[in-house]
Structures are given as structure tokens and as C-alpha cells.
């Protein structure tokens, strides 16, 4: 980072006046009323059903592989159809909430696991029930109901499955860790067989037979393990633009949160960690659009924590409702049999807000691009915010400028804009 920006960045600043800070803290410590919670919950447009905890894969880094503390492991639990019915009923009841003011007319039901295609018959019954319920309530004339499926792609070789997904326009999110050599390092079947070839053939069939569907409805998730060759994965996705829309590709890194200490030490002991150009490019895209920040106020939204239940309902096989699939199993906000638990929602919000106050998040220069939420909480007995982002933010900005300067097609204007974005951002702090 050039000296001018470094000087500006290191300048001591105060994000809020003392009175505004007191107002902010008071707001964070006030419990919301049921009506205020209603005003948040009525915005929800997504339901995700964890229809099975079984999987036909045994990926070596999987969150449910047994190497993470407090996470469940693969098991035969499945969702009963009655549970799915009640989840859909609760979801649609919330869609009908008179307080709903969103003009967006799409709602979504997703299928999660395990591997949800292991419960294909249940999945079919759920889709049928959801469509029937929408029509019965007249919602099909107001909302477009979309379906999504998170899958490893192995069972997409069954014609009956593919035909059903295409007929019902069900979006397919496929986990694919790049080329064969990299993917097969960790993504293996329950019999420890390599999986890339089968998945690739399945996908090729869909792309050849149903190209319009494939281009619009198939997206990809790549997970970067420290033992992967990041360069090979980057090249695989970026050199195949006709197949992969890099903008829609989701790139994750193996999480350290709750990873058993012995595994963590083994996997993350590199002195110079690899860097994925693809992931950095996607992170830079996020920085490109988020440096515009209004003056911080006492009403500022802090951290990336969504209001519990406002974004989605994630329903476990037993009917318990969580904030999302990334949150620990025991942070629930109700169940499909008795509805949402507003006291549980208040408790989660209260505990998180106390972490915001403890960390004084309103003073953080990375406020506009913060990605921390309760899913990153490593507190084994509750909710915590162990943020390291603030201390790394200057290095992130520095790398952002370096990336702009090293773009394949160097643009003086792009570098200048990047610098001006950072300067403008800092001036507003």
C-alpha cells in the first residue's frame, strides 16, 4: 500500500461521538418485542430442509466426518414426510404474514444433507406437497416458488432423477474441487472410491442433453484444502469459461473452527500458506463494491450476523429450526411442531450483541466487508466473536491494490479507482 494511504489508514479516528456510542450500546442491549421480531421474520423467503443425515460420500474434510468437535457425524437419520409438511406449512404461513412488505416475488425451498438424492422419493413428495400448498393458498399467483438442491453429483447418473430435476426446474449446486487429481484427493465415496469421473460424466450428460437448463440451473462449490494444489484448481475453473461462470462459483476454504487440534496442527502447519488467485479475485470483487460506506451511526448494522430467522429457516431432520446450515446444531430458534421460539431468538441476538459491544465493532475499519456471524463462533459453551479480521484489514487492502496492479490486462484507471475507493473509504471513518 502506498505511503499516502498508509498514513491515512494509520490515523487515529473515532467512528462515533460519545453520545452516539452510548445510544448504540443501549440499542444493542435492548431486547426486541414480539412485534419487532415479527417485523424481521416476515422478510424470510427461504426454507432449507435437511432431509437426510446420511451420505454416499466420505469426504475427508467434511463437516460431518468426525474430525470436528460438536458436529454430528453421518448417520441414518432422515426427515419424516410429516415433518416436511409442517415445515412447509410454517414457511408459507410466514409468507402470508400481513407485515410482509418485500416486493420480491420469488421464494425458495432447498434440499440439504448428507446427500439429499439418497431420499429422492421423499424429495419428490415434498416438491408435490409444496406446489399443491402454494396453489391451495393462492400463493402461486403471487410468488414464484423455486427449488434448489445441494449435491455431490454422484447420483445424477439416474435418468429418473435427472428428468425430475429438469421437469421441476430444480437448481443444482454441485460440490466439485477442480480437476480430477485435486478433487479425488478428498472427495471419495463411502467405499473410498474416487468420484470425479462419475460426477463429470453425469454433468456432461446434462450439458449435452439439456444445455439451457445446465447453463442456468447448475452452479458449483469448490472447497480448498491446505493439501490441494490451488493453482491447478484455479486453472481448471478459470480456463473453462463456457462451462463455469466464475461469478456464480462459490469458493470456500476448509474451516479451522472446531477442527480437532491434532488435525488442525497437521493441516495448517505450512510456513507460507497457498493463495488461490480465484478466491482472491472473488474477494476483490467484493471489495470493489463495498468501499462506499455512509457515516457510521447509532443505527448501524454491525458484523455480518443476520437476524435469526430473517434470511432463512433451516429445518433439521427432527424438525428443529436453526438460523442456517452453517450454524452449530444446538443454536435453534424453534421447531416445526410448536413454531418459532421468540425467547430463543432474543437470547441469540442478546448474546451476539454483547460480543459486538465487547469487541467495539463500530470502531473496526473493516466494518463494511465484515463476514463474521454466529457460524464463526468457536465458543463451546455459547456464542462468541473471536475476530481476527480487524488486525488483518490493512494487509487485505494492500493485497487488493497489488492485485489491481497485477491484473492480466493492466488498467491504470482500475488501479487509480481502487486507490480512490480506499481513500474515500478511510475519509469516512
C-alpha positions in Angstrom: 0.0 0.0 0.0 1.4 3.4 -0.9 2.6 5.7 1.8 -0.2 8.2 1.4 -2.9 5.6 2.0 -0.9 4.0 4.8 -0.6 7.4 6.6 -4.4 7.9 6.2 -5.1 4.4 7.4 -3.0 4.6 10.5 -4.5 7.9 11.6 -6.4 7.5 14.8 -10.1 8.1 14.4 -13.3 7.9 16.4 -16.2 6.3 14.5 -18.9 7.6 16.7 -19.4 10.6 19.0 -19.6 9.6 22.7 -23.4 10.2 22.8 -24.0 8.2 19.7 -21.9 5.4 21.1 -24.0 5.3 24.2 -27.1 5.3 22.1 -25.8 2.4 20.0 -24.8 0.3 23.1 -28.2 1.0 24.6 -29.9 -0.2 21.4 -27.8 -3.3 21.3 -28.8 -4.2 24.9 -32.5 -3.6 24.5 -34.5 -6.8 24.0 -36.8 -6.7 21.0 -40.5 -7.1 21.4 -42.5 -9.8 19.8 -43.8 -7.3 17.3 -40.3 -6.1 16.4 -39.2 -9.8 15.9 -42.3 -10.2 13.6 -41.1 -7.3 11.5 -37.8 -9.2 10.9 -39.2 -12.7 10.5 -41.8 -11.7 7.9 -38.9 -10.9 5.4 -37.9 -14.6 5.2 -38.1 -16.0 1.7 -36.0 -19.3 2.1 -36.7 -22.7 3.6 -34.0 -25.3 3.7 -34.8 -28.9 4.6 -32.1 -31.2 5.9 -33.9 -34.3 4.6 -31.2 -36.8 5.5 -28.0 -37.1 7.6 -26.7 -40.0 5.6 -24.3 -39.6 2.7 -22.9 -41.9 0.0 -19.5 -40.0 0.3 -16.9 -39.8 3.0 -15.1 -36.6 2.1 -12.0 -36.3 4.3 -12.6 -32.7 5.2 -16.4 -32.9 5.6 -18.0 -31.0 8.5 -19.8 -34.3 9.4 -16.7 -36.6 9.1 -16.0 -36.8 12.8 -12.9 -34.5 12.7 -14.8 -31.5 14.0 -15.8 -31.2 17.7 -19.5 -30.9 18.5 -20.6 -31.5 14.9 -22.8 -34.5 14.1 -21.5 -37.4 12.0 -23.1 -39.2 9.2 -25.9 -41.4 10.3 -29.2 -43.0 9.0 -31.5 -40.2 10.3 -34.0 -38.9 7.8 -36.8 -36.4 7.8 -40.3 -37.8 8.0 -42.7 -36.5 5.4 -45.0 -35.2 8.2 -42.1 -33.1 9.5 -41.5 -31.7 6.0 -45.2 -30.9 5.7 -45.2 -29.0 8.9 -42.1 -27.1 7.9 -43.7 -26.0 4.6 -46.9 -25.1 6.4 -45.0 -22.9 8.8 -42.9 -21.3 6.0 -46.0 -20.5 3.9 -47.8 -19.1 6.9 -44.9 -16.7 7.4 -45.1 -15.8 3.7 -48.7 -14.8 4.3 -47.7 -12.5 7.2 -49.6 -9.3 6.7 -46.5 -7.3 7.7 -44.6 -8.6 4.7 -43.6 -5.6 2.6 -41.0 -7.1 0.3 -41.8 -6.6 -3.4 -39.6 -9.6 -4.4 -41.9 -12.3 -5.6 -39.6 -15.4 -5.5 -39.5 -17.8 -2.6 -37.3 -20.8 -2.3 -37.2 -24.3 -0.8 -33.8 -26.0 -0.7 -32.8 -29.6 0.0 -29.7 -30.4 2.1 -28.0 -33.4 3.7 -26.0 -35.6 3.8 -26.8 -36.3 0.3 -30.4 -35.4 -0.4 -30.7 -37.5 -3.5 -30.5 -40.6 -1.3 -34.0 -39.6 -0.3 -35.3 -39.0 -3.8 -38.8 -40.4 -3.2 -39.2 -38.1 -0.1 -37.8 -35.1 -2.2 -40.4 -35.8 -4.9 -43.2 -35.9 -2.3 -42.1 -32.6 -0.8 -42.0 -30.8 -4.1 -45.5 -32.1 -4.9 -46.8 -31.0 -1.5 -45.2 -27.6 -1.7 -46.7 -26.9 -5.1 -50.1 -28.1 -4.0 -50.0 -26.0 -0.9 -49.0 -22.9 -2.9 -51.9 -23.4 -5.2 -54.4 -24.1 -2.4 -53.4 -20.8 -0.6 -53.4 -18.8 -3.9 -49.7 -18.0 -3.4 -48.8 -19.5 -6.8 -50.4 -16.4 -8.4 -48.3 -14.0 -6.4 -45.0 -15.8 -5.8 -42.7 -17.9 -8.0 -41.6 -21.0 -6.0 -38.1 -22.1 -6.8 -36.3 -25.3 -5.6 -32.6 -25.9 -5.0 -30.6 -29.0 -4.3 -27.1 -29.3 -2.7 -25.5 -32.5 -4.0 -22.2 -34.2 -4.6 -23.5 -35.1 -8.1 -22.8 -38.8 -7.9 -26.4 -39.9 -8.3 -27.1 -37.7 -11.3 -26.5 -40.7 -13.5 -30.1 -41.9 -12.8 -32.4 -40.8 -15.6 -35.5 -40.7 -13.4 -33.7 -38.3 -11.1 -32.3 -36.0 -13.8 -35.7 -36.0 -15.6 -37.5 -34.9 -12.4 -35.0 -32.2 -11.6 -35.3 -30.7 -15.1 -39.1 -31.0 -15.3 -39.4 -29.1 -12.0 -36.6 -26.6 -12.8 -34.7 -27.5 -9.6 -31.4 -25.7 -9.3 -28.4 -28.0 -8.7 -25.5 -26.9 -6.5 -22.7 -29.4 -7.1 -19.5 -29.8 -5.0 -16.6 -30.1 -7.3 -13.0 -29.4 -6.2 -11.5 -28.7 -9.6 -9.7 -31.2 -11.8 -9.7 -35.0 -11.3 -6.3 -35.1 -9.5 -7.3 -32.5 -6.9 -11.0 -33.5 -6.5 -10.2 -37.1 -5.9 -7.7 -36.3 -3.1 -10.5 -35.8 -0.6 -13.9 -36.4 -2.2 -14.3 -40.2 -2.1 -17.3 -42.5 -1.9 -18.4 -44.4 1.2 -16.3 -47.3 -0.2 -13.4 -44.9 -0.5 -13.5 -44.9 -4.3 -12.6 -41.9 -6.4 -15.6 -39.9 -7.6 -14.6 -37.3 -10.1 -15.0 -39.3 -13.3 -18.6 -40.4 -12.4 -19.6 -36.8 -11.5 -18.0 -35.3 -14.6 -19.7 -37.8 -16.9 -23.1 -37.1 -15.2 -22.7 -33.4 -15.7 -21.6 -33.8 -19.3 -24.7 -35.7 -20.0 -26.9 -32.9 -18.6 -24.9 -30.2 -20.5 -25.2 -32.1 -23.8 -28.8 -33.2 -23.4 -30.2 -30.1 -21.6 -27.8 -27.2 -22.3 -30.2 -24.4 -21.5 -31.1 -26.0 -18.1 -27.4 -26.7 -17.3 -26.2 -23.2 -18.0 -28.9 -21.6 -15.9 -29.5 -24.1 -13.1 -26.1 -25.7 -12.3 -23.7 -23.9 -10.0 -20.6 -25.1 -8.3 -18.9 -25.1 -4.9 -15.1 -25.7 -4.6 -13.6 -26.3 -1.2 -9.9 -25.5 -0.8 -7.9 -27.9 1.4 -4.4 -26.9 2.5 -3.1 -30.0 0.8 -4.7 -29.1 -2.5 -2.8 -27.5 -5.4 -4.6 -24.2 -5.5 -3.0 -23.3 -8.9 -4.4 -26.4 -10.5 -7.9 -25.7 -9.2 -7.8 -22.0 -10.3 -6.7 -23.0 -13.8 -9.4 -25.7 -14.1 -12.3 -23.2 -13.4 -10.8 -20.1 -15.0 -9.7 -21.8 -18.2 -13.2 -23.2 -18.8 -15.5 -20.1 -19.1 -18.0 -21.9 -21.3 -18.7 -24.4 -18.5 -18.1 -22.4 -15.4 -19.5 -19.0 -14.6 -16.8 -17.8 -12.2 -19.1 -15.1 -10.8 -21.5 -17.8 -9.6 -18.8 -20.2 -8.4 -18.5 -20.4 -4.6 -15.0 -20.9 -3.3 -14.6 -21.9 0.4 -11.6 -22.9 2.4 -11.6 -25.7 4.9 -12.7 -24.2 8.2 -10.5 -24.3 11.3 -13.5 -23.7 13.6 -14.0 -26.8 15.9 -11.4 -28.8 13.9 -9.7 -31.2 16.3 -6.4 -29.8 17.5 -4.3 -32.8 16.1 -5.9 -32.4 12.7 -5.6 -28.6 12.7 -1.9 -28.8 13.5 -1.3 -31.3 10.7 -3.2 -29.5 8.1 -2.3 -25.9 8.8 1.4 -26.1 9.6 2.7 -24.5 6.3 5.0 -21.6 6.9 3.8 -20.0 3.7 0.2 -20.9 3.0 -1.0 -21.2 -0.6 -3.1 -18.4 -2.1 -5.9 -19.1 -4.6 -6.0 -16.4 -7.3 -9.6 -17.4 -8.0 -10.7 -16.9 -4.4 -8.7 -13.6 -4.1 -10.3 -12.4 -7.3 -13.7 -13.1 -5.9 -12.8 -11.3 -2.7 -11.5 -8.3 -4.6 -14.8 -8.2 -6.4 -16.5 -7.9 -3.0 -14.1 -5.1 -2.1 -14.8 -3.3 -5.4 -18.4 -2.8 -4.5 -18.3 -2.3 -0.7 -16.0 0.7 -0.1 -18.9 3.1 -0.3 -19.9 3.5 3.3 -22.2 6.1 4.8 -21.1 7.7 8.0 -21.4 5.2 10.9 -24.5 6.0 13.0 -26.0 4.7 16.2 -28.4 2.6 14.0 -25.6 0.9 12.1 -25.8 -2.8 11.4 -22.7 -4.4 12.8 -21.0 -7.7 11.6 -22.5 -10.0 9.0 -24.8 -11.6 11.5 -28.3 -11.9 10.1 -31.3 -11.6 12.4 -32.2 -15.2 13.5 -34.9 -16.4 11.1 -35.0 -13.4 8.9 -33.0 -14.8 6.0 -34.0 -18.5 6.1 -35.4 -21.3 8.2 -33.1 -24.3 8.3 -35.0 -27.4 9.4 -33.1 -30.4 10.7 -34.3 -34.0 10.2 -36.1 -33.9 13.6 -37.9 -30.7 12.9 -35.7 -28.3 14.9 -35.2 -25.0 13.2 -31.8 -23.3 13.0 -30.6 -20.0 11.5 -28.8 -21.7 8.6 -26.9 -24.8 7.7 -23.5 -23.3 8.8 -24.6 -22.7 12.4 -23.9 -25.2 15.2 -26.7 -27.7 15.7 -27.6 -26.5 19.2 -28.4 -22.9 18.3 -32.0 -23.3 17.4 -34.9 -20.9 17.1 -37.9 -23.2 17.4 -39.3 -26.3 15.8 -42.0 -27.1 13.1 -44.3 -28.6 15.7 -44.6 -25.6 18.0 -43.4 -22.8 15.8 -40.7 -20.2 16.3 -39.4 -19.6 19.8 -39.1 -15.8 20.2 -37.3 -16.1 23.6 -34.6 -18.2 21.9 -34.3 -15.6 19.1 -34.0 -12.8 21.8 -31.3 -14.8 23.6 -29.2 -15.4 20.5 -29.5 -11.7 19.5 -28.6 -10.6 23.0 -25.6 -12.8 23.3 -24.3 -11.7 19.9 -24.9 -8.0 20.6 -22.8 -8.4 23.8 -20.0 -9.7 21.7 -20.3 -6.7 19.4 -20.1 -4.4 22.4 -17.1 -6.4 23.8 -15.2 -6.1 20.5 -16.3 -2.5 19.9 -17.1 -3.4 16.3 -18.2 0.1 15.5 -14.5 1.1 15.6 -13.5 -1.5 13.1 -12.2 -0.2 9.7 -13.3 -3.5 8.1 -16.9 -2.9 9.1 -18.3 -2.7 5.6 -16.9 -6.0 4.5 -17.1 -7.9 7.8 -18.1 -11.6 7.2 -18.3 -12.7 10.9 -21.5 -14.2 12.2 -22.6 -16.8 14.7 -21.4 -19.5 12.4 -17.8 -18.5 13.2 -18.4 -18.7 16.9 -15.9 -21.1 18.5 -17.3 -20.9 22.0 -18.1 -24.4 23.0 -20.5 -23.2 25.7 -22.3 -20.4 23.9 -21.8 -17.6 21.4 -18.5 -15.7 20.9 -16.9 -13.4 18.4 -13.2 -14.1 18.2 -12.5 -11.7 15.4 -9.0 -11.5 13.7 -10.2 -9.5 10.7 -9.6 -6.1 12.1 -5.9 -6.7 12.6 -5.5 -8.1 9.1 -7.5 -5.4 7.3 -4.6 -3.2 6.3 -2.9 -6.2 4.7 -6.1 -7.0 2.9 -6.3 -3.5 1.4 -2.6 -3.7 0.4 -3.2 -7.0 -1.4 -6.2 -5.6 -3.1 -4.1 -2.8 -4.6 -1.4 -5.2 -5.6 -4.0 -7.4 -7.4 -5.3 -4.4 -9.3 -1.7 -3.6 -10.4 -1.0 -7.2 -11.4 -4.2 -7.8 -13.5 -3.5 -9.6 -16.8 -4.8 -6.6 -18.7 -3.3 -3.8 -16.7 -5.5 -0.8 -16.4 -4.2 2.5 -14.9 -7.7 3.6 -14.5 -8.6 0.4 -12.5 -5.6 1.0 -10.1 -6.5 4.6 -9.7 -10.1 3.8 -8.9 -9.0 1.2 -6.4 -6.8 3.7 -4.6 -9.5 6.4 -4.7 -12.0 3.9 -3.3 -9.8 3.2 -0.3 -9.0 6.9 0.2 -12.7 7.8 0.2 -13.5 4.9 2.5 -10.9 6.0 5.0 -12.1 9.6 5.0 -15.5 8.4 6.1 -14.2 6.6 9.2 
